[in-house]
Amino acid sequence: MEKKAKKPTFEEALEELETIAQKLESGELTLDESIQYYEKGVALAKFCHQKLEEAERKIEILQKQPDGSIQKKINKGKRRHGRDRG
C-alpha cells in the first residue's frame, strides 16, 4: 500500500516555493521541467495562502470582544518602513 505524503508545514512549503522560484528564474530548466516546477509552485502558493487565511480566522476569533465585535490589531499591507513615503 502507498502511504500518503505528509503535508508540509507553512514554513517548509514557503521554503520550497522560494527554491522553485529560484530554479525558474535561473533559466536553466527545460520547458517540461519549468512547467512541472510551475505547477508545484502554484500548489504550494495555494497551500500557503490557505494556511495564512486559517491563521487570520483564528486570530479574529481570539480577538472577538464580548459584544461580538472584533478588535483588529493586524494592519494588512502596512510596513514599518513604508510609513514615511509620500
C-alpha positions in Angstrom: 0.0 0.0 0.0 1.1 3.5 -0.8 1.3 6.0 2.1 0.1 9.5 1.7 2.8 12.1 1.8 2.9 14.2 5.0 1.7 17.7 4.4 4.4 20.2 4.9 4.4 23.0 7.5 3.8 26.5 6.3 7.5 27.2 6.7 8.5 24.1 4.7 6.1 25.0 1.9 7.3 28.6 1.8 11.0 27.5 1.7 10.2 25.0 -1.2 8.3 27.7 -3.0 11.3 30.0 -2.8 13.6 27.2 -4.1 11.2 26.7 -7.0 11.2 30.4 -7.8 15.0 30.5 -7.9 15.1 27.5 -10.2 12.6 29.0 -12.6 14.4 32.3 -12.6 17.7 30.7 -13.3 16.6 29.9 -16.9 18.5 26.6 -16.8 15.4 24.3 -16.8 13.9 22.7 -19.8 10.4 23.7 -20.8 8.9 20.5 -19.3 10.9 20.9 -16.1 9.7 24.6 -15.9 6.1 23.5 -16.3 6.4 20.9 -13.6 8.1 23.3 -11.2 5.5 26.0 -12.0 2.6 23.6 -11.3 4.2 22.6 -8.0 4.8 26.2 -7.1 1.1 27.1 -7.8 0.0 24.3 -5.5 2.4 25.4 -2.8 1.3 29.0 -3.1 -2.4 27.9 -2.7 -1.4 25.9 0.4 0.4 28.8 2.0 -2.4 31.2 1.2 -4.9 28.7 2.8 -2.7 28.4 5.9 -2.5 32.2 6.2 -6.3 32.6 6.0 -6.7 29.9 8.7 -4.3 31.8 11.0 -6.2 35.0 10.3 -9.5 33.4 11.2 -8.0 32.0 14.4 -6.6 35.5 15.4 -10.0 37.1 14.7 -11.7 34.5 17.0 -9.2 35.2 19.7 -9.7 39.0 19.4 -13.5 38.8 19.4 -15.0 41.2 22.0 -17.8 40.3 24.5 -20.2 42.4 22.4 -19.4 40.3 19.3 -17.3 42.9 17.6 -13.8 42.1 16.5 -10.9 44.3 17.6 -8.5 44.2 14.7 -4.9 44.6 15.6 -3.4 43.5 12.4 -2.6 46.2 9.8 -2.6 44.4 6.5 -0.3 45.8 3.9 1.3 48.3 6.1 5.0 48.1 6.7 7.1 49.7 9.3 9.5 51.2 6.8 6.8 52.4 4.3 5.2 55.0 6.6 7.4 57.9 5.6 6.7 57.5 1.9 4.6 60.2 0.5 
